[in-house]
């Protein structure tokens, strides 16, 4: 009897270690990409041990084949890259894709899902408060400089957007406990303030799109209220008296002059250059590498500021992997939304028999997916390690399946 019980006990200990590593990963995702990637590596090691030594199955998410197809195309593409050495180095980006399964493997019951959400929220609140207090102390006021404590302001904007939208999933789901929703609402305030302070318009737009998508699915009436409020804000903003908004906010919110701004003109120039690259390399692209030396051959002049990417997920994916790679990458991008929407419709049909935590994670992930997609139209977030790790962790937690407790082992009490 003792020998029969030992495998179950050891398996439980490995599962607990795996869960602790993912908890640290979720906290560190907003604080340190180094710590979060170390936790990802250790968690991946435990996951592989459980799979190939103990015989545990990988957590099913529905993303396995499309991920393998994209990784396979990128691998086959390396010898044909205009910089094969750097493309081989950049192939390490697929290491981050394992986040989906590392997180999904321990997101198998409600008490774990709730703790994972709280861990992610804790890390983001901590860095938000630290940044806000630092700016307030040094500048005496906010909205004078851009918030960038997580990385640069654009990456910070994406991370804050993803966590805020996931938190909104817990706020929008009506069956969530009121006290817990109140706690989440309080935590969301510094995150939302820091997001506004990044002055990253792509993240702002992504947040509005993600919130709108969630409200359409769960609270249609509130979606209408949001739409009316946005229209009113758009009409009233140009009519506000001078000095009503402080710092750099007026410049960032001025939609009338958006097309005349340097950043807008630079992006349009990059995208035209990206189209030229795709036309000349439609099948294989130019390869997955830094484009600083490649871009001047296709656009710009002596005064052009070049970047290593195209400031757009769709454009960059077509440039580096060609049209077939672009289609695979878009399939990898869109398929999680299909799965999440299917799950959401199932949850709504089953009603109260599905836990509020599962509903909240699913709805929050739909919002995060929408925000990531919309913001990625004007940013290269697919190639940003911090943003991708957070996004994939959210997708993994949301798509994880509920698992019954092993025989002879009782489920831990909810935290």
MOSUL-V742112 format. One line per field, one symbol per residue. ss: DSSP state (H for helix, E for strand, C for the rest). A space follows every 50 residues. Layout:
# MOSUL-V742112
ss: ???
This chain:
# MOSUL-V742112
ss: CHHHHHHHHHHHHHHHHHHHHHHHHHHHCCCCHHHHHHHHHHHHHHHHHH HHCCCCCCCCCCCHHHHHHHHHHHHHHHHHCCCHHHHHHHCCHHHHHCHH HHHHCCCCCHHHHHHHHHHHHHHHHHHHHHHHHHHHHHHCCCCCCCCCCC CCHHHHHHHHHHHHHHHHHHHHCCCCCHHHHHHHHHHHHHHHHHHHHHCC HHHHHHHHHHHHHHHHHHCHHHHHHHHHHHHHHHHHHCCCCCCCCCCCHH HHHCCCCHHHCHHHHHHHHHHHHHHHHHHHCCCCCCCCCCCHHHHCCCCC CCCCCCCCCCCCHHHHHHHHHHHHHHHHHHHHHHHHHHHHHHHHHHHHHH HHHCCHHHHHHHHHHHHHHHHHHHHHCCCCHHHCHHHHHHHHHHHHHHHC CCCCCCCCCCCCCCC
